[in-house]
Amino acid sequence: MPFMTTNPALARALAERDYNNPTPVQLAVLAPEASARDLLVSAQTGSGKTVAYGLAMAETLLGTEERFASAAAPLALVVAPTRELALQVQREFVWLYAGTGARIVSCVGGMDPRQEQRLLNQGAHIVVGTPGRLRDHLERGRLDLAALRVAVLDEADEMLDLGFREDLEFILDATPPERRSLLFSATMPRGITALAKRYQRDALRIEVASAEGGHADIEYRTIRVAPTEVEHAVVNVLRFYDTPSAIVFCNTREAVRRLHAMLQERQFSAVALSGELSQTERNHALQALRDGRARVCVATDVAARGIDLPNLGLVIHADLPNDAESLQHRSGRTGRAGRKGVSVLLVPPFRRRRTEDLMRGLGIAPAWSGPPTAEDIRKLDHERMLSDPLLTEEPNEEDASAARTLLAAHSAEHLAAALVRLYRAGLPAPEEVADPGEPRAARDRSADREFGGPSGSGGGGSSWFRLNVGRRNNADPKWLLPLICRRGNVTRRDIGVIRIFDEETAFEVGLAAADRFSKAVRKANADDVVIEPLPGGPSNARSERPARGKPMRDKPLRDKPHTDRPHQDRPVQDRPRYEKPIREKTFRDEAPWKKPADGKGEHGRAAFDRPREAKRPAPGAGDRKPKDARPATFEGKPKGKPKGKPPRRP
């Protein structure tokens, strides 16, 4: 179905770009019932919204005319949440309005405001910008919106999440009340509805959703990984899918820096995008991805908002997003304009339930699997090498002559091996990554957790290991348990009793996870902390005296009475009662802060430890009357107010 646009210039631009089949959102905004009305559109990321509101604006801006008049005050304003999205909208409008003579100016943070001011003074038909920079131009009087006819809010939900509500209200209050408002958002929270009710008039609500779900062209994959092998899993996923370009999402700038450095070290052509980079650096990174000079982009959520990269076939979530909407926006970077894409979530065992909740929020059933192994990647490399154009294309005469010369000097097998080495030399080496395995059902988990008793016999349901950290190293289960789980790629449910001794710590691991734990700790024993098997259980530990305080995480059942306090195993009525010995108070008890002298005199140590004598009353003290004593009668009452309480009347 062709585009329903009446402007010949726009029709030619669409034809040149092979836009023959409009998307559902484009058909909805160009329908007759949506003509010249305010629109409140809910459509998923990558559904062609930019072209949709670009065509909808043309009806109001151009009418029956094919070209714009001379540029003066802006006629249309597009507000986007991030610099990348605003610049992308400008690029889309440049080719869409190329035949109309439109002058399009961008106003985004990180660029030279004086240059933007000069372009605005020269006149503009359409202004595209971010909320903060547009408000700055309005407050300084550089931007005049008196002649505005159309206002567009793109990714409105993201702008509210980023805290731009006050800026948006300031901008919309500066526009004429009769202007047309087009509000596009992937989701419709309460804040978007309130904003539309305040600034739109009789808006037409359009909700476009695919019958197969939010992203029918995106394949979601959830991969189980150990917490310490997330970066290695990223390498294997990139090697396994081998797409022309991919993006890896992290939650923090520090994670972006670390993962970007690791990928570059492993021969990946990678760039980084985060909020700490300048706009020039971000533009260079995106241009490297578009030119093919870089293949992988490591970015945070905010920096990657609105990125539209050609041939982006893979999105990797190295860190899980905060909510289902963020997952939807991240995954929407691929599977755009009818192209297929893959969204991979790397999930440690303790994040599985959260991942299932995120996927349930999108109405998607996750497909769980282990990470791609090095053997799987090598097999794919072999298949890709056989289908490489260097081998499938017919050689020319010069190449054939060089091949005959080589065959005369070396055997065919030798040359084939050299070709394989040359092909593999340009590929990053895959990593050895273990699969944590599927979580056991509740019934199976209870059977696997039948650990051996606390006596240390290493019962049939567990295996014992030792850790060269003990009570003298301030060992505590609070930090020992996470350390053990990280080193062994297991979860808390796989760890049983932890016993801390003077020199080392003994702990038991469930039998189902013992083999995986042994393989993982052999690789992780690289520093001073060493974990090794402990045959026979804690009875073979270096110190039999348990640590003070709480010596274990799970308190086992007693199989024998304690030797140091045997009365604790008796009934209460049979327990012996001990009387506390009576001791005289000494001067040390009453004045422990005073340090005794070394000698034996009046202030010596002997005097310090002797019992303190009772204080003798002063001579004649018994004949004295208390100061507050009252006279027996009121005769001869002393002058002044009597002390104490007045006598009670008879």
PyMOL commands that set and color helices and strands:
alter all, ss='L'
color gray80, all
select helices_A, chain A and resi 8-16+24-29+32-34+49-62+83-96+98-100+113-121+131-139+156-161+165-173+190-199+227-241+253-265+279-291+324-331+349-361+374-386+389-392+397-409+412-425+442-448+471-473+477-488+492-494+511-524+537-540+566-569+572-574+587-590+605-609+621-623
alter helices_A, ss='H'
color red, helices_A
select strands_A, chain A and resi 39-42+76-79+104-107+126-129+150-153+180-185+204-207+218-224+245-249+270-273+296-299+312-317+341-347+368-369+462-467+495-500+505-510+531-533
alter strands_A, ss='S'
color yellow, strands_A
deselect
rebuild
show_as cartoon
